[in-house]
Amino acid sequence: MKETTMDTNSAGARAPRLLIIDDAKIMRMRIAGIAREAGWEIVAEATNGREGLARYGEHRPDLVTLDIVMPELDGVETLRELRATDPAARVVMVSAVDQRAKLRECFALGAIDFVVKPFDKERLLALFEKYAAVARGC
């Protein structure tokens, strides 16, 4: 798990805060790099759902990216527990192309968006820009 201190953007406003939950280090690194490029602060990373739930409770981020297939507690169950704890949690699911049935279940549980692996950098940048505006209340 990696944590950072509070970042601000060039105007001095608080940067939107992201929690990345994914068991693949390379995916966490890629998501974090693109999020930082879009002006987000990475408040924490987690390698499984149980760790992700703990990090969410500690940091209360503006957005969570959540992999569906992980050890210990998969993304669907993590989402279910997270939304039971915080119905306002904003969660973007990260999935492989063949996870359509699971994605439908995730939307029913309250996921707000999804990204398909391998993801396009421009799609992820657009997603972060969209939810940065939501985090700012625009």
C-alpha positions in Angstrom: 0.0 0.0 0.0 1.2 3.5 -0.8 -0.1 6.7 0.7 0.7 10.3 -0.2 0.2 13.7 1.5 -2.5 16.1 0.5 -2.0 17.6 -2.9 -3.3 20.9 -4.2 -3.7 22.0 -7.8 -2.1 25.1 -9.4 -4.9 27.3 -8.1 -4.3 26.1 -4.5 -7.6 24.1 -4.3 -7.6 20.6 -2.8 -7.0 18.0 -5.5 -9.6 15.3 -5.9 -8.7 12.2 -3.9 -8.4 8.7 -5.3 -8.2 5.2 -3.8 -7.0 2.5 -6.2 -8.0 -1.1 -5.4 -6.3 -3.7 -7.7 -4.3 -6.8 -7.1 -2.0 -6.1 -10.1 0.8 -3.7 -9.3 1.2 -2.7 -12.9 -2.5 -1.7 -13.1 -2.2 0.3 -9.9 0.8 2.1 -11.3 -0.8 2.9 -14.6 -4.1 4.1 -13.0 -2.1 6.2 -10.5 0.1 7.8 -13.3 -2.9 8.8 -15.4 -4.8 10.1 -12.3 -1.9 12.2 -11.3 -1.7 13.6 -14.8 -5.3 14.6 -14.5 -4.6 16.4 -11.2 -5.7 13.7 -8.7 -4.1 12.9 -5.4 -3.6 9.2 -4.8 -4.5 8.8 -1.1 -3.9 5.0 -1.0 -3.6 1.8 -2.9 -4.9 -1.6 -1.9 -4.1 -5.1 -3.3 -7.5 -6.7 -2.3 -11.0 -5.9 -1.3 -10.4 -6.2 2.5 -7.5 -3.9 2.4 -9.4 -1.5 0.2 -12.3 -1.3 2.6 -9.9 -0.4 5.4 -8.2 2.3 3.3 -11.6 3.7 2.3 -12.5 4.1 5.9 -9.2 5.8 6.7 -9.2 8.2 3.8 -12.8 8.7 2.5 -11.7 9.5 -1.0 -13.7 11.3 -3.7 -13.4 8.3 -6.0 -12.4 4.6 -5.9 -11.2 2.5 -8.8 -12.0 -1.1 -8.1 -10.9 -4.2 -9.9 -13.5 -6.9 -10.2 -11.3 -10.0 -10.0 -9.1 -10.0 -6.9 -8.1 -12.5 -4.1 -9.6 -12.5 -0.6 -12.6 -10.3 -1.4 -13.5 -9.7 -5.1 -14.7 -6.4 -6.5 -18.4 -7.2 -6.4 -18.4 -8.1 -2.7 -16.1 -5.2 -1.9 -18.5 -2.8 -3.7 -21.4 -4.4 -1.8 -19.7 -3.8 1.6 -18.5 -0.4 0.6 -21.9 0.9 -0.5 -23.5 -0.6 2.7 -21.0 1.4 4.7 -21.2 4.6 2.6 -24.1 4.8 0.1 -22.5 8.0 -1.3 -19.2 6.2 -2.3 -18.3 6.9 -5.9 -16.8 3.7 -7.4 -15.6 3.0 -10.9 -15.2 -0.7 -11.7 -12.1 -1.9 -13.6 -12.7 -5.1 -15.5 -11.7 -7.4 -18.3 -13.8 -7.5 -21.5 -15.5 -10.8 -20.5 -17.0 -9.5 -17.2 -20.3 -8.0 -18.6 -22.5 -10.0 -16.2 -20.5 -8.9 -13.2 -20.5 -5.3 -14.5 -24.3 -5.3 -14.6 -24.3 -6.6 -11.0 -21.9 -3.8 -10.1 -24.2 -1.1 -11.6 -27.1 -2.6 -9.7 -25.0 -2.2 -6.5 -24.2 1.4 -7.2 -21.1 1.6 -9.3 -21.0 4.8 -11.3 -18.8 3.9 -14.2 -16.4 1.3 -15.6 -13.2 1.0 -17.4 -12.3 -2.1 -19.5 -8.7 -3.5 -19.3 -6.5 -3.0 -21.1 -7.8 0.6 -20.9 -7.2 3.5 -23.2 -5.3 6.4 -21.6 -7.6 9.0 -23.1 -10.7 7.2 -21.8 -9.2 7.2 -18.3 -8.2 10.8 -18.5 -11.7 11.8 -19.6 -13.2 9.7 -16.7 -10.9 11.4 -14.2 -11.8 14.9 -15.6 -15.5 14.1 -15.4 -15.4 12.9 -11.8 -13.0 15.7 -10.7 -15.9 18.1 -11.6 -18.3 15.9 -9.6 -15.9 16.0 -6.6 -15.7 19.8 -6.8 -19.5 19.9 -6.9 -19.6 21.4 -10.4 
